[in-house]
Amino acid sequence: MPPVDEYTVGTVARMSGVSARTLHHYDEIGLLPASGRSESGYRLYTDADLERLRRILFYRELEFGLEEIARILEDPEAGDDDHLRRQHRMLRERQARTAGLLHALEQEMEARQMGIKLTPEEQFEIFGTDKLEEHQQEAEQRWGDTDAWKESQRRTAAYTKDDWVQIKAEADTNIEAFAAAIEAGEPADGPVARALAEDHRQHISRWFYECGYDMHRNLAALYVSDPRFTKTWGGIAQYVHHAILANAAGR
């Protein structure tokens, strides 16, 4: 029986979700050599090996190649804390990129809901897709009889490509600022988040329809109750919702 702090390939595979074949490969290329062998010659892994495997899997998730991971892990000046800080920073950066992509999709949906008039090429250039048509019918069925829909249709019918570029740039700036506020630890009911919520409200009023505080509260409710909006906002939907409510309450 191996000591309690040594694990067979099968055990490590079950614990980590990594196949035994992959573990064998990592050993063979020197990325994760097993620290020991059983009397029968089978690989045995220690707690330190498992920690190294966790590092490898984190970097793999961040889309690093195996050779690059090996170089990173062999850096003599990088300890466990350094790896944690690096991975934390990189995951935050990925989160920001993902939030940006989600916001682009939201802008695509909202643009279609508001009656955007752009060629497929212009749609792709501005919003990263030429499939805005897919959301139009559902949006019209849902809001077509409201004054806000009619007003937004009237306004956006005259918008040029440059107008839409500016609209998207303003919206991107707003969502990036929300993400930065969360990163900085700003409370959702604090002055920074409330100011961003007000910017969001004024953006809607400026470009689409007059968005009063009651209307803004209704939008905030959709952001956390409608799975499509929640998915679009990603991990910051609840924060934005609270910020909008706090801003409305203070006006």
Secondary structure, 3 states (H helix, E strand, C coil): CCCCCEEEHHHHHHHHCCCHHHHHHHHHCCCCCCCEECCCCCEEEEHHHHHHHHHHHHHHHCCCCHHHHHHHHCCCCCCHHHHHHHHHHHHHHHHHHHHHHHHHHHHHHHHHHCCCCCCHHHHHHHHCCCCHHHHHHHHHHHHCCCHHHHHHHHHHCCCCHHHHHHHHHHHHHHHHHHHHHHHCCCCCCCHHHHHHHHHHHHHHHHHCCCCCHHHHHHHHHHHHHCHHHHHHHHHHHHHHHHHHHHHHHCC
